[in-house]
Amino acid sequence: MPYFFRGRRDWLVFFAGLMLWIGIGIDSHAQIQYQSAPPEAYREVWAKGDTRRALAMINRLIEERPELERIRAFRYLLWLSDRAALQMQMGQVDQAIADLEAVTEMIPEPAFLLRLIEAYRYRGRKDEYQETLKRATDSTNRRWSIHTLEMNLLAMGRIAEWNGENPKMLLSSLYTSVMENRPEFAPGFVAAGDLSFRKGAYDLAETYYQQALNVDAVHEEALAGLAETYWKSGDPRLEEILKPLIEIHPHHPRAIAIQVEQHLDLGDAEKALELIEPILQTNPNELHFRSLQAAAYFLLDDLDALKTIQEQTLQFNPYCSEVYRIPGRVASRHYRFTEAAALQRWALEIDPDDYEARALYARDLLRLGEDEAGRKELEQAFAADPFDVQVFNMLNLLDALASFDVVKQYPFVLRLPKEETPVWADEALALLRRAYELYREKYKIELNAPIQVQIFDDHDDFMVRSVGLPGSIGFMGICFGQLITMDSPTARTKHSMNWRSVLWHEFVHVITLQKTKNRMPRWLSEGISVYEELEFSPACGQKMELQYKPLIAEEGLPGVAELERYFTQPASATHVMLGYFFSAEFIKYYVNEFGTDRLVNALERIGEGAKAVDSLAAACERTVEEIDKHFKQYLEERLVVYNHLPDIPRDKNALVKWWEKVTDEKPDMEPWLQKNSPFTDALRKGTQALKEEQWEEAETELKKAHELFPDYTADNAPLQQLCLLYEKWGKREKWKQALKQEIEWNATDFDACRKLVAVLREDEEWDAMVRAAEWGLGIDPFDVALRKAVYEGLVKKEEYARALDALRRVLALDSARRVDYQCESVGLLMKLQRWEQAKKETVALLEDMPHYWRAQELLLRIVEREKRDE
């Protein structure tokens, strides 16, 4: 373990003194790394990326001026320092360490000591690393003659971080003072951003990097830090930042690393290796790229190459757990959690102090449903670094999860808030059982059990459980193979989700992920889930949104190999949703063209290690080119309805801005509706005729609009207006049929469900009323009126056992009428001839209310029945 400060109080006192020093003298120092440095030709060469030539030029300078070494000249120390940096970049770490040792013996400034600390750590020289860390911590030398004061202060901040100092304290004291006193000093903001990034506080990191770029718009490390922040947080602005960074420095290692990670996310390990190779040619000991190389070989299932890379890396640095940790992280991103957990265990064997590997290992265990083991690892990770945001969030979440109810029904283990259990836990399990029986046969699979389903009444808790960070309101459910996490309707805006649709979708992921041993790409998994969701109900799944039209017009139609980019490298939130749509359409095309058995065969091939696109082609005995050709033809026919819409400018239209979350306000639809097109013309005419109570004209135009673009589901959608039209017009039968059509097409129109239930009750269509009410309860399972409607309909149908279950759900929601419901429950038990249970419940009721006449009558009937039976 690294040496820690003698006491945090000592450091607080020391930093307080430093802040006073900064306030007095900081303006006397220059804004460059060194206080004053002569111009050197090699620096220009170095800046252009030619490290080999720059190193040769420094070596020549040192050889030509041996007298500078004897007198420890300022210039000679700068040469050694710069040579060490170049040597590190070229993998000559031992030589770099020798130079830095020489420099720190002469000038033990924090900036030099930090570089030596990092070099020792990089080389795996643990004893020297810890000794130098202690030396830097204990040093009382404050005569800093080479680096500027602020550069040394930033180095001291990093040293303090290595020693486990509270990052919040560092940010609020040292870094804040540097930033406030030197607002034109970009490295101060970059250092604060780096610290925030390392602790997973990505929003804070973004703020600091942006402030650095406000000072220096082309600051490479600020751009690199912001790019890494966007990559880690899945921000679609990543490409906007990567582009200028690559223009400034085409071979910037951090930019290349992000591009490598993107290809690994896509499963394109060959392309990742192409990007890695030039880096390793320059620096064969570049540990991060060695680890990325290992991850690429993992995805290629080239275990021999993977083992060779790991052995070579550990020969250079026996503590480099990264060479196992990064392949494990990549495996996890591909949902291969069992393998990911194994790799993280190896990482911890190499370095038990690698808290990042331990945190990743904990998350993998949790995603495998091993909550107890996962929590134990999280607690160890938290003890090692109590400032990791994601670990802190996850531990808090597990505390909350411990208070949930657990309901088991093989092969499912359902966990949800206690107050929600009596309302809809059994309905969720019934839906899961239905899907389980259907898909185990359809996809020819026996599932690994148990399958854990965790439902959260707080969206941030759901996201922390799933990915470690709150937010991302677009997600409603996530599946990891044997674990489903999802929002309860209580976690969302009222009437904005249908839990049946979400749960069905996520369970299909269980089927396909287990079928392929978690080896399938996300586009294929999502495509099958959305397709099966639509098979479950046309109201569910992914509609053809207005916002897709400008993207398709601009970017064209995708081939099958391009579908994964919509999920791993989306240019916007709209692109992700378009990816869902295209992927589901591909599955629909594939099944219609070749049959479900061919799709199942493709999944089996993927599970055996074949690539997804190759497997799909082999299973249907077509080439990828043939599949692409016919899929695009299918899409052209499917998308022909877009010809009925006006053009929608991508950059200016308010719809797109709303979709991209630029504003929380709904867009003004009026300008778009005023544009001429077959759909908008019919919708506009129908809307106007409805306002003027021109019923027949309104009916004609609104029907026409619905036929032209049925996927439009906004508040002024033609079908919704038809429902309003028939209600006002008094066309009761047409109103009923329009309401039925609406809820069969719109999974979250709760108002239509409620109205349809009322109409069906009046018409005594009990079976249809129960179905409509149950569908509405998928939107709001806590609505008492619909619960009562289900109960009433089941009683009318004389389905007393189901009615009894329905009544208990009503009782859970409407406790004010508890006594009446208990009496009705007894009545149902009597109809079911469960006399003993009826008697027990009646006696229990009379114990609470001994003079309640209705309960007395029920007990009398039960006793009389017993006498007759005797």
Secondary structure, 3 states (H helix, E strand, C coil): CCCCCCCHHHHHHHHHHHHHHHHHHHHHCCCCCECCCCCCHHHHHHHCCCHHHHHHHHHHHHHHCCHHHHCCCHHHHHHHHHHHHHHHHCCCHHHHHHHHHHHHHHCCCHHHHHHHHHHHHHHCCHHHHHHHHHHHHHCCCCCCCCECHHHHHHHHHHHHHHCCCCHHHHHHHHHHHHHHHCCCCHHHHHHHHHHHHHCCCHHHHHHHHHHHHHHCCCCHHHHHHHHHHHHHHCCCCHHHHHHHHHHHCCCCHHHHHHHHHHHHHHCCHHHHHHHHHHHHHHCCCCHHHHHHHHHHHHHCCCHHHHHHHHHHHHHHCCCCCHHHHHHHHHHHHCCCHHHHHHHHHHHHHHCCCCHHHHHHHHHHHHHCCCHHHHHHHHHHHHHHCCCCHHHHHHHHHHHHHCCCEEEEECCEEEEECHHHHHHHHHHHHHHHHHHHHHHHHHCCCCCCCCEEEEEECCHHHHHHHHHCCCCCCCCCEEECCCEEEEECHHHCCCCCCCHHHHHHHHHHHHHHHHHCCCCCCHHHHHHHHHHHHHHHCCCCCCCCCCCHHHHHHHHCCCCHHHCCHHHHCCCCHHHHHHHHHHHHHHHHHHHHHHCHHHHHHHHHHHHCCCCHHHHHHHHHCCCHHHHHHHHHHHHHHHHHHHHHCCCCCCCCCHHHHHHCCCCCCCCCCHHHHCCCCHHHHHHHHHHHHHHCCCHHHHHHHHHHHHHHCCCCCCCCCHHHHHHHHHHHHCCHHHHHHHHHHHHCCCCCCHHHHHHHHHHHHHCCCHHHHHHHHHHHHHHCCCCHHHHHHHHHHHHHCCCHHHHHHHHHHHHHHCHHHHHHHHHHHHHHHHHCCCHHHHHHHHHHHHHHCCCCHHHHHHHHHHHHHHHHHC
